[in-house]
Amino acid sequence: MANVLVTPSANIKQEPSVAVNYLSPNIMVATATDFVNGPPATGVYRSLDGGMTWSSMILPFPAGFTGATSNVISYSFPTTFIVASFVFSPGINGTAIVYVSTDNGATFSPPIIVAPGFATYTNNTEVNLNTDKSQASPFLGFAYLTYTHQVNIDIVGGSVTFFQRSTDGGLTWQTPVLISPEADYVSRSGATVGFTGIVYVAYITLSPSVTFKVRRSLNGGVSFEPTVVVDDVVLVPTTLPVPGYAFLVLTSANIATDTSSMPTNGNVYAVWQDNRLGYADIFLSRSLNDGLTWSVPIRVTNAPAGSQNFFPSIDVSPKTGEITIIYYSNQLNGFLLDVFLSQSTDGGITFINTRITTISFDPNAGSPIPAASIGNYIDISSVPPSQFVAVWTDTRTGSQKIFADI
C-alpha cells in the first residue's frame, strides 16, 4: 500500500469521491470540493497509471452560480464517468447538477441541471450518485442520483430524500421520486444496484425517529416498494467529544451490494456510524434476501472503547465479493486521525482491520483555531479483481489535501 498525494496545490480540498474504469483499472477519476480559486468548486483529478500520478482540472459553474460542494463520481461502461455536484448562488439557489465524460475523464460536458433549487423555498443538497454496472441487469448503464430536498430553509423547514434516474448515461434526467415521505428530516442518502438490477436507496430519518431505512425498486427506479427498517441509529455528536475538535460530523447512510459470482452474490450491506456504545463506531447490517429483512448490526472495527471512528465508506468487489470499508479513527493517539480499513471475505460475518495511513494527521492542520470542517465523507472504490483505491482529506502537508491509498 502507498499513500499518494492527489491534489498538490496549497488550497483546501474536502469531500473526495473516486471511481475506477472496471475494464481498464489503471484509469481512475476522483472529484472533491476544491478551493483553488477561492470559492468552493468541483475539482476533478485523473490518473492513468493506477493512482500513482494525477492531473487536475476545475469544472465550470453553471451560469449564475458561484460555488459547488458535495461532489461525487461514478463510472459506467465502457468509458463514461459522471460527476454530480451541489451548486449554489448568492440567492441560496441550491441545485443538483451533473457533468458527463465519455472519454475516461479527459473532458466533461457543460453542467447539466438535474434538480433546480429556488431561493429559500427548495434546496437540493447532499447529492449522491451510482450507476448500474451489474452484469445481469436489464438496466445496465442507468444512472441514479439521490439528494436531500430541503424546504423553507429560512425558517424551521424540513427535508426529504429524492431520487432521479437517467437512462441515457446522465445526459437527461426523469421526474424525481419521493423516497422518504414519512420523515421531517433526513440525512445524506445513498443508492446501490444488485446483480439483477434491483435498485436500493438508503437513508436515515432524523425525525420523528432516528432510523436507517431502505427502499428498493424492481423496475430500474420507476417506482419503489414500501420502506424496510434496517435498525434504529444513535447519532454520533455533530462535534465529537474530543478536546480540540470542532469539525462537523454528520451521520449518513451507506449501502453496497455483492454482484460477484461468489456464494455471497446478492448480499446487500448497510453501513453507518453509531454512538450506541457511548462513542462513535462503525456498524454493518446485511440482507441475504434482496433487502427484505436485515440482520442484527455488528461492529466492524476492533478500535478501543472510547475512540472515535466515523465517516465510513463501503464497496464490494464485483469479482471476489470482498467487502472493504474505510473510516477515520483517532484510536492510535486520541487526537490525531488515521484512516483504517475493515475487510471481510466471508460475506460480512467477520472483519480484519488495518491502518492504511502511513502518517497520523492533525484535523486542525496545526492551527490553534480548530477546523470547522474536514468535509462530510471519504470514499473507496474497488479496483478489479481484488484491490481498491481509497481517498480522504488529510493535513499531513500542513493544509487539507486529498490523499489516496493504492
C-alpha positions as CSV (number, residue, x, y, z in Angstrom):
1,M,0.0,0.0,0.0
2,A,1.1,3.6,-0.7
3,N,-0.2,6.9,0.3
4,V,-0.3,9.2,-2.7
5,L,-1.0,13.0,-2.8
6,V,-3.8,13.5,-5.3
7,T,-4.1,17.3,-5.0
8,P,-0.8,19.1,-4.7
9,S,-1.8,22.8,-4.6
10,A,-2.0,24.6,-1.3
11,N,-5.6,25.4,-1.2
12,I,-8.2,23.4,0.8
13,K,-9.7,20.2,-0.6
14,Q,-12.5,18.3,1.0
15,E,-15.1,15.6,0.4
16,P,-13.3,13.3,-2.1
17,S,-15.0,10.7,-4.2
18,V,-13.3,8.2,-6.6
19,A,-14.3,5.8,-9.4
20,V,-12.4,3.3,-11.5
21,N,-12.8,2.0,-15.0
22,Y,-13.6,-1.7,-14.5
23,L,-12.3,-2.5,-18.0
24,S,-9.1,-0.6,-17.6
25,P,-8.4,-0.4,-13.9
26,N,-5.3,1.9,-14.3
27,I,-7.8,4.7,-15.2
28,M,-9.1,6.3,-12.0
29,V,-11.0,9.6,-11.7
30,A,-11.7,11.4,-8.5
31,T,-13.5,14.6,-7.5
32,A,-13.6,16.8,-4.5
33,T,-14.6,20.2,-3.2
34,D,-11.6,22.4,-4.3
35,F,-10.9,25.9,-3.0
36,V,-8.1,26.5,-5.5
37,N,-9.7,29.7,-6.9
38,G,-11.2,31.0,-3.7
39,P,-14.9,29.8,-3.5
40,P,-15.5,26.1,-3.4
41,A,-15.6,24.4,-6.8
42,T,-15.8,21.0,-8.4
43,G,-12.3,19.6,-8.8
44,V,-11.6,16.6,-10.9
45,Y,-8.4,14.6,-10.7
46,R,-7.4,11.9,-13.2
47,S,-4.8,9.1,-13.1
48,L,-3.8,6.8,-16.0
49,D,-1.3,4.8,-14.0
50,G,-3.3,3.2,-11.3
51,G,-3.3,6.2,-9.0
52,M,0.4,6.9,-8.7
53,T,0.2,10.3,-10.5
54,W,-2.8,12.6,-11.0
55,S,-3.7,15.5,-13.3
56,S,-6.3,18.1,-12.3
57,M,-9.0,20.4,-13.6
58,I,-11.8,22.6,-12.3
59,L,-15.2,22.1,-13.8
60,P,-17.2,25.3,-14.7
61,F,-20.2,26.5,-12.7
62,P,-23.5,26.8,-14.4
63,A,-24.3,30.4,-15.3
64,G,-25.2,32.4,-12.3
65,F,-23.7,30.0,-9.7
66,T,-20.7,30.8,-7.6
67,G,-20.0,27.7,-5.5
68,A,-20.1,23.9,-5.5
69,T,-19.8,21.2,-2.9
70,S,-20.9,17.6,-2.2
71,N,-19.1,16.4,-5.3
72,V,-19.3,12.7,-6.2
73,I,-18.4,10.5,-9.1
74,S,-19.4,7.1,-10.6
75,Y,-18.2,5.0,-13.5
76,S,-20.3,3.4,-16.3
77,F,-19.2,1.0,-19.1
78,P,-17.2,1.4,-21.2
79,T,-15.5,4.8,-20.8
80,T,-18.1,7.1,-19.0
81,F,-17.6,8.9,-15.8
82,I,-20.4,11.1,-14.3
83,V,-19.8,13.8,-11.7
84,A,-22.7,15.1,-9.5
85,S,-22.5,18.4,-7.6
86,F,-24.5,20.7,-5.4
87,V,-24.1,24.2,-6.7
88,F,-25.4,27.5,-5.2
89,S,-25.6,31.2,-5.7
90,P,-25.9,34.3,-3.5
91,G,-29.7,33.8,-3.5
92,I,-29.1,30.4,-1.8
93,N,-30.3,28.7,-5.0
94,G,-29.2,25.2,-4.2
95,T,-29.3,23.0,-7.3
96,A,-28.2,19.4,-8.1
97,I,-26.2,19.1,-11.4
98,V,-24.1,16.6,-13.3
99,Y,-21.2,16.6,-15.7
100,V,-20.6,13.7,-18.1
101,S,-17.4,12.4,-19.6
102,T,-17.4,9.7,-22.3
103,D,-13.6,9.7,-22.8
104,N,-12.4,8.4,-19.4
105,G,-12.4,11.7,-17.7
106,A,-10.3,13.6,-20.2
107,T,-13.1,16.1,-20.9
108,F,-16.5,16.7,-19.4
109,S,-19.8,18.1,-20.8
110,P,-21.0,21.5,-19.7
111,P,-23.0,21.4,-16.4
112,I,-26.4,19.7,-16.8
113,I,-29.2,20.9,-14.4
114,V,-30.9,17.9,-12.8
115,A,-32.9,19.4,-9.8
116,P,-33.1,23.2,-9.6
117,G,-33.5,24.9,-6.3
118,F,-35.5,28.1,-5.7
119,A,-34.1,30.6,-3.2
120,T,-35.0,29.6,0.3
121,Y,-38.0,27.5,-0.7
122,T,-36.2,24.4,-2.0
123,N,-32.6,23.5,-1.7
124,N,-31.3,20.2,-3.3
125,T,-28.2,19.3,-1.4
126,E,-26.1,16.3,-0.2
127,V,-26.1,14.7,-3.6
128,N,-25.0,11.1,-4.1
129,L,-24.6,9.1,-7.3
130,N,-24.4,5.5,-8.6
131,T,-24.6,3.8,-11.9
132,D,-25.8,0.3,-12.9
133,K,-22.7,-1.8,-13.6
134,S,-24.4,-5.1,-12.7
135,Q,-23.7,-8.0,-15.0
136,A,-27.2,-9.4,-15.2
137,S,-29.2,-6.2,-15.1
138,P,-31.6,-5.2,-17.8
139,F,-30.9,-1.6,-16.8
140,L,-27.1,-1.6,-17.4
141,G,-25.8,1.9,-17.8
142,F,-28.7,3.7,-16.0
143,A,-27.5,6.4,-13.6
144,Y,-29.2,7.0,-10.2
145,L,-29.0,10.3,-8.3
146,T,-30.2,10.8,-4.7
147,Y,-30.2,14.1,-2.8
148,T,-31.7,15.8,0.3
149,H,-34.5,18.1,-0.8
150,Q,-34.8,20.8,1.9
151,V,-37.8,23.1,2.1
152,N,-38.3,26.5,3.6
153,I,-34.7,26.6,4.8
154,D,-35.0,30.2,6.1
155,I,-37.5,29.1,8.9
156,V,-38.0,25.7,10.7
157,G,-38.4,23.9,7.4
158,G,-37.7,20.2,6.8
159,S,-36.2,17.7,4.3
160,V,-36.9,14.6,2.4
161,T,-34.9,12.2,0.1
162,F,-35.5,12.5,-3.6
163,F,-34.3,10.0,-6.3
164,Q,-33.9,10.7,-10.0
165,R,-32.7,8.4,-12.8
166,S,-31.1,8.8,-16.2
167,T,-31.4,6.2,-18.9
168,D,-29.0,7.8,-21.3
169,G,-25.8,8.0,-19.4
170,G,-26.5,11.1,-17.4
171,L,-27.5,13.4,-20.3
172,T,-31.2,13.7,-19.3
173,W,-33.0,13.0,-16.1
174,Q,-36.5,11.9,-15.4
175,T,-39.1,13.1,-12.9
176,P,-38.0,12.9,-9.2
177,V,-39.4,10.2,-7.0
178,L,-40.1,10.9,-3.3
179,I,-38.3,8.3,-1.2
180,S,-38.9,9.4,2.4
181,P,-42.4,10.8,2.6
182,E,-42.8,10.0,6.3
183,A,-39.8,11.9,7.6
184,D,-39.5,15.5,8.8
185,Y,-35.7,15.5,8.4
186,V,-33.3,13.1,6.7
187,S,-29.5,12.7,6.3
188,R,-27.4,12.1,3.2
189,S,-28.7,9.1,1.3
190,G,-27.1,6.5,-1.0
191,A,-28.0,4.1,-3.7
192,T,-26.7,0.8,-4.9
193,V,-27.6,-1.8,-7.6
194,G,-27.9,-5.5,-7.2
195,F,-26.8,-8.3,-9.6
196,T,-30.1,-8.4,-11.4
197,G,-30.6,-4.6,-11.4
198,I,-32.6,-4.1,-8.2
199,V,-32.1,-0.5,-7.0
200,Y,-31.7,0.1,-3.3
201,V,-31.9,3.6,-1.8
202,A,-30.8,4.0,1.8
203,Y,-31.4,7.0,4.1
204,I,-31.6,7.8,7.8
205,T,-34.5,9.7,9.2
206,L,-33.6,12.2,11.8
207,S,-37.2,13.0,12.8
208,P,-39.6,11.8,14.2
209,S,-37.2,8.9,14.9
210,V,-33.5,8.2,14.0
211,T,-33.7,5.1,11.9
212,F,-31.8,3.6,9.0
213,K,-34.3,2.7,6.2
214,V,-34.1,1.2,2.7
215,R,-36.5,1.2,-0.2
216,R,-36.0,-1.0,-3.3
217,S,-37.1,-0.7,-7.0
218,L,-37.5,-3.8,-9.2
219,N,-38.1,-1.7,-12.4
220,G,-34.9,0.4,-12.7
221,G,-36.1,3.2,-10.5
222,V,-39.5,3.8,-12.0
223,S,-41.3,3.0,-8.7
224,F,-40.3,1.8,-5.2
225,E,-41.6,-0.7,-2.8
226,P,-42.6,0.2,0.8
227,T,-39.9,1.2,3.3
228,V,-38.0,-1.5,5.2
229,V,-36.3,-0.7,8.5
230,V,-32.7,-1.8,8.9
231,D,-32.2,-0.6,12.5
232,D,-32.5,2.3,14.9
233,V,-29.5,4.6,15.0
234,V,-27.9,6.5,17.8
235,L,-26.5,9.6,16.2
236,V,-22.8,10.5,16.7
237,P,-22.4,14.0,18.1
238,T,-22.0,16.6,15.4
239,T,-18.9,17.7,17.2
240,L,-17.0,14.7,18.6
241,P,-16.3,14.9,22.4
242,V,-12.5,15.2,22.0
243,P,-10.7,18.4,23.3
244,G,-9.6,20.4,20.3
245,Y,-12.1,19.0,17.8
246,A,-14.6,21.4,16.3
247,F,-15.2,19.9,12.8
248,L,-18.7,18.9,11.8
249,V,-19.6,15.2,11.8
250,L,-22.8,14.2,10.0
251,T,-24.2,10.7,10.0
252,S,-25.1,9.3,6.6
253,A,-26.5,6.1,5.1
254,N,-24.0,3.9,3.2
255,I,-25.2,0.8,1.2
256,A,-23.5,-1.7,-1.2
257,T,-24.3,-4.9,-3.0
258,D,-22.4,-8.1,-3.9
259,T,-22.6,-8.5,-7.7
260,S,-19.8,-11.1,-7.9
261,S,-20.2,-14.8,-8.9
262,M,-19.2,-15.9,-5.5
263,P,-21.6,-17.7,-3.0
264,T,-22.2,-14.2,-1.4
265,N,-23.8,-12.9,-4.6
266,G,-26.9,-10.9,-3.9
267,N,-25.9,-9.9,-0.4
268,V,-26.8,-6.3,0.5
269,Y,-24.8,-4.4,3.1
270,A,-25.9,-1.3,5.1
271,V,-23.1,0.6,7.0
272,W,-23.2,3.7,9.2
273,Q,-21.5,5.4,12.2
274,D,-23.3,5.0,15.5
275,N,-22.9,6.2,19.1
276,R,-24.8,3.3,20.8
277,L,-21.7,2.2,22.7
278,G,-21.1,5.8,24.0
279,Y,-18.6,6.6,21.3
280,A,-18.5,6.7,17.5
281,D,-18.1,3.3,15.9
282,I,-18.9,1.6,12.6
283,F,-21.8,-0.9,12.3
284,L,-22.9,-3.1,9.5
285,S,-26.2,-4.9,8.9
286,R,-26.6,-7.4,6.0
287,S,-29.6,-8.7,4.0
288,L,-29.5,-12.2,2.5
289,N,-32.9,-11.9,0.7
290,D,-32.6,-8.8,-1.5
291,G,-33.2,-6.2,1.2
292,L,-36.5,-7.6,2.6
293,T,-35.0,-8.3,6.1
294,W,-31.8,-7.3,7.8
295,S,-29.6,-8.8,10.4
296,V,-28.7,-7.5,13.8
297,P,-25.9,-5.0,13.3
298,I,-22.4,-5.9,14.1
299,R,-19.4,-3.7,14.9
300,V,-16.8,-4.0,12.1
301,T,-13.9,-2.3,13.9
302,N,-11.7,-3.5,16.6
303,A,-11.0,0.0,17.8
304,P,-10.5,0.5,21.6
305,A,-13.6,1.6,23.6
306,G,-13.9,5.4,23.8
307,S,-12.1,6.0,20.5
308,Q,-13.9,7.9,17.7
309,N,-14.5,6.1,14.4
310,F,-16.5,7.9,11.8
311,F,-17.2,8.6,8.1
312,P,-17.4,5.0,6.8
313,S,-17.5,4.2,3.1
314,I,-18.1,0.8,1.6
315,D,-17.6,-1.0,-1.6
316,V,-17.7,-4.7,-2.7
317,S,-15.5,-6.3,-5.3
318,P,-17.6,-7.3,-8.4
319,K,-15.1,-10.1,-8.9
320,T,-14.4,-11.6,-5.5
321,G,-17.2,-10.3,-3.3
322,E,-14.7,-9.0,-0.7
323,I,-16.2,-6.2,1.4
324,T,-14.0,-3.2,2.0
325,I,-14.9,-0.4,4.4
326,I,-12.7,2.7,5.2
327,Y,-13.2,5.1,8.1
328,Y,-11.5,7.8,10.1
329,S,-10.3,6.9,13.6
330,N,-8.4,8.6,16.4
331,Q,-7.6,5.2,18.1
332,L,-3.8,5.5,17.9
333,N,-3.4,8.9,19.5
334,G,-6.7,10.1,20.9
335,F,-6.4,13.3,18.9
336,L,-4.6,12.7,15.6
337,L,-6.6,11.0,12.9
338,D,-5.8,8.0,10.7
339,V,-7.8,6.1,8.0
340,F,-8.4,2.4,8.8
341,L,-9.6,-0.4,6.5
342,S,-12.0,-3.1,7.5
343,Q,-12.3,-6.1,5.2
344,S,-14.4,-9.2,5.1
345,T,-14.0,-12.2,2.8
346,D,-16.9,-14.2,4.3
347,G,-19.9,-12.1,3.4
348,G,-19.8,-9.7,6.3
349,I,-19.5,-12.3,9.2
350,T,-16.0,-11.4,10.3
351,F,-13.7,-8.4,9.6
352,I,-10.0,-7.7,9.7
353,N,-8.9,-4.1,10.4
354,T,-5.7,-2.5,9.1
355,R,-4.4,1.1,9.2
356,I,-3.8,2.5,5.8
357,T,-2.5,6.0,6.5
358,T,1.3,6.0,6.9
359,I,1.3,9.2,9.0
360,S,-1.3,10.3,11.6
361,F,-2.6,13.8,10.9
362,D,-3.9,16.7,12.9
363,P,-7.5,17.6,11.8
364,N,-6.7,21.3,12.6
365,A,-3.5,21.2,10.4
366,G,-1.5,22.5,13.4
367,S,-3.6,25.7,13.8
368,P,-4.5,26.9,17.3
369,I,-8.0,27.6,15.9
370,P,-9.9,24.2,15.5
371,A,-11.1,23.5,12.0
372,A,-14.8,23.8,11.4
373,S,-14.9,21.2,8.7
374,I,-12.8,18.4,7.2
375,G,-15.6,17.6,4.8
376,N,-18.6,15.2,5.4
377,Y,-17.3,12.0,3.8
378,I,-14.5,10.0,2.4
379,D,-14.7,7.3,-0.3
380,I,-13.5,4.0,-1.6
381,S,-13.8,2.1,-5.0
382,S,-13.0,-1.4,-5.9
383,V,-10.1,-1.9,-8.4
384,P,-11.0,-5.3,-10.0
385,P,-10.3,-8.0,-9.4
386,S,-9.2,-7.8,-5.8
387,Q,-7.8,-4.3,-5.0
388,F,-9.2,-0.9,-4.0
389,V,-8.4,2.8,-4.0
390,A,-9.3,4.9,-1.0
391,V,-9.4,8.7,-0.9
392,W,-9.7,11.0,2.1
393,T,-8.9,14.5,3.4
394,D,-5.5,14.7,5.1
395,T,-3.5,17.5,6.6
396,R,0.0,16.0,6.9
397,T,1.4,18.6,4.5
398,G,0.0,21.5,6.6
399,S,-3.3,22.0,4.9
400,Q,-6.3,20.0,3.8
401,K,-5.5,17.9,0.7
402,I,-6.8,14.7,-0.8
403,F,-4.7,11.6,-0.4
404,A,-5.2,8.2,-1.9
405,D,-4.1,4.7,-0.8
406,I,-3.4,2.4,-3.7
